[in-house]
Amino acid sequence: MSRHLFVLVAALGPVLANATSLALSPYPRSAGTAASLQGVLQCVVSGGVASVMSLASHDARSGGVAMGVAVAASAVAALVVFCSGAVRLPARRSERLVAVRG
């Protein structure tokens, strides 16, 4: 079990750093503000989830279950936010130029 957790946590470093830079690359003027907002949201959400997990876990076995539920719930929440259209991907530069010229 600990090997799987190690792989999950070890993969977060390169994935999150690259995902953040790719998400902010279309907005160079507001990248600093967006990055700081993302950092605040990460701290608030992780603090809340850790608090709920500590209340839900009574022993080592239930702690693992609580963590698995938290990871699955986070993935579902991210999918719901993405599919709801709350996150809009910017148009590519070539598409923006065609829209301006057309």
Steps between C-alpha positions, in 0.01 A plus 500: 500500500778743584656447155180616333486808720863576419431481125196726536684763700819480291301562183342816639816711479557497125131479412377791712787731407453444127120517522518834679740652250295374204177630651644846562696539175214665303471770770847648556370826651299334776712188553635616837156576640358173370792301641458658843126433495570139406745470789248637749229265372736201523582583863137556599370187328782279625456629855128430487542153354773413751275611787210291376728201446638525853148502641402201286799280583503309827782257425754435225258303284223760502758772433592331173136469405441868582796597284377287210155657526657848509707433186200355314273787609759754384524334160122496462476866607765599244316310228169666591658848492663429165187350341273776633677754284624704796849460355521644153801428286626802306495494123825427326684796355432390142126476576501848654671644193243341269217638714648851488566491125176324408 
